Amino acid sequence: MASGVEELLDMLFEMIDEAKNAPLSSDKCVIERDRALDLIDDVRSQFPIELTEARKMMARRAEMEAEAKSRAEAIIKAAEDRARQMLSEESITQQARQRANEMMQQAEERSRDLKRSANEYCEDALRRTEEAVAEAYDEIKKSRARFRAAAGVAASQTGAGGSRAMYDAAADED
């Protein structure tokens, strides 16, 4: 009996190599079926436990690869979700900044308009006041002139008759 798998495989190889060719065929041969099957059974029984362990390790490796792949996909998905969230937050922040800038520009424009309107209003009010004061000043000058004129007439009348004349504003209006 053979001691190892390699020796059993060598025996099987020699059996096939030394087998007689089948009639009318150069690539087929005749071997003893029972002897060949016995050799194969012996090979199976003598495979080391390491081969079974190697199969288990290969299966475990495949499981670990699948688990690692699953974890990697989960990490990638979480990173993509976070990136989308950050991009969304950045977009919202950018939109808020843009809106704030627009509001500041509108407020500054409104302030300039209000300042311009206030200046125009003040200029108009001062112009009207100046015109009213000028008219009042002219009226005062006219009234003073009439008063002087009336006072001169009254002085000339009091000197002659002794009685004092009164100023008649209604007469001046005519």
C-alpha positions in Angstrom: 0.0 0.0 0.0 1.2 3.5 -0.9 2.0 5.9 1.9 1.1 9.3 0.4 -1.2 11.1 -2.0 1.6 11.9 -4.4 2.7 8.2 -4.5 -1.0 7.1 -5.1 -1.3 9.7 -7.9 2.0 8.4 -9.4 0.6 4.8 -9.3 -2.6 5.9 -11.1 -0.6 7.8 -13.7 1.6 4.7 -14.3 -1.5 2.5 -14.6 -3.0 4.8 -17.3 0.3 5.4 -19.0 1.1 1.6 -19.2 -2.4 0.6 -20.1 -3.0 -1.1 -23.4 -4.6 0.9 -26.2 -8.2 0.2 -27.0 -8.6 -1.6 -30.3 -8.6 0.8 -33.3 -7.8 3.8 -31.1 -4.5 5.5 -30.1 -5.9 7.9 -27.6 -8.1 5.5 -25.6 -6.9 2.7 -23.3 -8.2 -0.1 -21.2 -7.5 0.0 -17.4 -8.8 -2.1 -14.5 -11.7 -0.1 -13.3 -11.8 -1.5 -9.7 -8.0 -1.0 -9.3 -8.3 2.7 -10.6 -11.3 3.4 -8.3 -9.5 1.9 -5.3 -6.5 4.2 -6.0 -8.8 7.3 -6.3 -10.5 6.3 -3.0 -7.1 5.9 -1.4 -6.1 9.4 -2.6 -9.3 10.9 -1.2 -8.8 9.2 2.1 -5.2 10.3 2.4 -5.7 14.0 1.5 -4.4 15.8 4.5 -6.6 17.6 6.9 -4.9 20.8 5.8 -6.8 20.5 2.4 -10.1 20.5 4.3 -8.8 23.4 6.4 -7.6 25.2 3.3 -11.2 24.8 1.8 -12.6 26.2 5.1 -10.1 29.0 5.0 -11.0 29.8 1.4 -14.7 29.8 2.3 -14.0 32.1 5.3 -11.9 34.3 3.1 -14.8 34.6 0.6 -17.1 35.5 3.5 -14.6 38.1 4.8 -14.2 39.6 1.3 -18.0 39.8 1.0 -18.3 41.4 4.5 -15.4 43.8 3.7 -17.1 44.7 0.4 -20.4 45.3 2.2 -18.7 47.4 4.8 -16.8 49.4 2.2 -20.1 50.0 0.3 -21.7 51.2 3.5 -18.8 53.5 4.2 -18.9 54.9 0.7 -22.7 55.4 0.8 -22.4 57.1 4.2 -19.6 59.3 2.8 -21.6 60.2 -0.3 -24.6 61.0 1.9 -22.5 63.2 4.1 -20.9 64.9 1.1 -24.4 65.6 -0.3 -25.5 66.9 3.1 -22.5 69.1 3.3 -22.9 70.3 -0.3 -26.6 71.0 0.5 -25.6 72.9 3.7 -23.0 74.8 1.7 -25.5 75.6 -1.0 -28.0 76.8 1.6 -25.2 78.9 3.2 -24.2 80.3 -0.1 -27.8 81.1 -1.0 -28.2 82.8 2.4 -25.1 84.9 1.9 -26.2 85.8 -1.6 -29.7 86.8 -0.2 -28.0 88.8 2.6 -25.9 90.6 0.0 -28.9 91.4 -2.1 -30.8 92.6 1.0 -27.8 94.8 2.0 -27.7 96.3 -1.6 -31.4 96.9 -1.5 -31.1 98.6 2.0 -28.2 100.7 0.8 -30.1 101.7 -2.3 -33.2 102.5 -0.3 -31.1 104.5 2.2 -29.6 106.5 -0.7 -33.1 107.1 -2.1 -34.4 108.2 1.3 -31.4 110.5 1.8 -31.9 112.0 -1.6 -35.6 112.4 -1.0 -35.0 114.0 2.4 -32.4 116.4 0.9 -34.8 117.3 -1.8 -37.6 117.9 0.7 -35.3 120.0 3.0 -34.1 122.0 0.0 -37.7 122.6 -1.1 -38.8 123.5 2.4 -35.9 125.9 2.9 -36.5 127.5 -0.6 -40.2 128.0 0.3 -39.3 129.4 3.7 -36.7 131.7 2.1 -39.4 132.9 -0.4 -41.9 133.4 2.4 -39.3 135.3 4.5 -38.4 137.4 1.5 -42.1 138.2 0.8 -42.6 139.0 4.5 -39.4 141.1 4.5 -40.7 142.9 1.4 -44.1 143.4 3.1 -42.4 144.7 6.2 -40.3 147.2 4.1 -43.5 148.3 2.3 -45.4 148.6 5.6 -42.5 150.6 7.1 -42.4 152.9 4.1 -46.2 153.5 4.4 -45.8 154.0 8.1 -43.1 156.6 7.5 -45.2 158.2 4.8 -48.2 158.3 7.1 -46.2 159.5 10.0 -44.8 162.3 7.9 -48.3 163.3 6.9 -49.5 163.2 10.5 -46.6 165.3 11.6 -47.4 168.0 9.1 -51.1 167.9 10.2 -50.4 168.1 13.9 -48.1 171.1 13.4 -50.8 173.1 11.8 -54.0 172.1 13.6 -52.7 170.9 16.9 -54.6 167.6 16.8 -52.9 164.4 16.2 -53.8 162.3 13.0 -54.3 158.6 13.2 -52.8 156.2 10.7 -55.4 154.4 8.6 -54.2 151.1 7.4 -57.4 150.5 5.3 -56.6 153.6 3.3 -53.2 152.3 2.5 -54.5 149.1 1.0 -56.3 150.9 -1.8 
